[in-house]
């Protein structure tokens, strides 16, 4: 792993991985701040800021930004998540200075013009409408809202039409100055890049970044609650999500949870896929997942099926969860490890994937994690640890259920909770 790290005098961290056989470079700025860092009256502002960064600076118009990167065949994009935001580019190696210049420009000199803001609000309102028309997006948003009721971590990243319409340039600048500071930012490049040259370029162009936040960044502790939300819609299929509180990145059972999710529903050979889809034909899509955050996590099972199959589908899914708490085979662990190892190695063949991986590791652990060290963390996972974890995850905590579509035949939360031997849960009905 040819990774070099430099912490600039400003506090900004620069990380590169040189891949000399390539002709291109993937580079970007990752900020340890996302939708969760919004205040109560800022719902959706992190995502809006990400959009507005491309809408003109003191030196470039929105069209200039797009044309200048594409004139050299490059790509430029950004993304907002619950706890992070990223702005990234991919260019040929000769055009790295241009990419650095544009990224610095949009992050230090954006104007947040009133007219551009008005237009971009309209774009985001359309994005919110499109998400609300996409049931497999809605089911996850509703899930988070119920699992973490009344908390920033549970809110949809896009915001609401009401909040988005009300944002002003001063509010955007306030969020920016509070969260986009050198102590929370990592600039990462992977590909045909020289570390020292890249550091010099970054230091020159990002010199105006604030080193300290204008106010203390917001991050209220997460408190998993659980519950039930159902939205009956006239659709062809039903989207179902059953989940539990998972493990945070730094908790002992985080990697164990990743392996368990893979065994239950990580591919075509997984238990859920084979039993629910292949053997019984109860759905056309089913998978398990585990998402880690800084202080909590989500372990879930998602399925998409005809509404008439729900009474049969749910008991089978619950039974597979129960079986996982009783027996895991060593061969399943070995297969899951092999899949994770393959994903790690395949990711290293893509500079964009590698840059993103390094950035995430820097934000979470403060250092890049070598593949050998990553695999060592998985070596200590035994069948006993997995069955014990499954028992605690699925039968000692309150579940969260989210369903969208023709769900009239979906069993009640009380029935599902009883099948999991759980106490009663708080129920929230979504309007149909």
Secondary structure by P-SEA (a helix, b strand, c coil): cbbbbbbccccbbbbbbbcccccbbbbbbbbccccccccccccaaaaaaaaacccccccccaaaaaaaaaccccccccccccccccccccccccaaaaaaaaaaaaaccccccaaaaaaaaaaaaaaaaaaaacaaaaaaaaaaaaacccccccccccccaaaaacccaaaaaaaaaaccccccbbbbbcccccaaaaaaaaaaaaccccccccccccccbbbbbbbbbbbbccccbbbbbbbcccccccccaaaaaaaaaaaaccccccccccccccccccccccccccccccccbbbbccccccccaaaaaaaaaaaaaaaaaccccaaaaaaaaaaaaaaaaaaaacaaaaaaaaaaaaaaccccccaaaaaaaaccccaaaaaaaaaaacccbbbbbbbcccccccccaaaaaaaacccbbbbbbccc
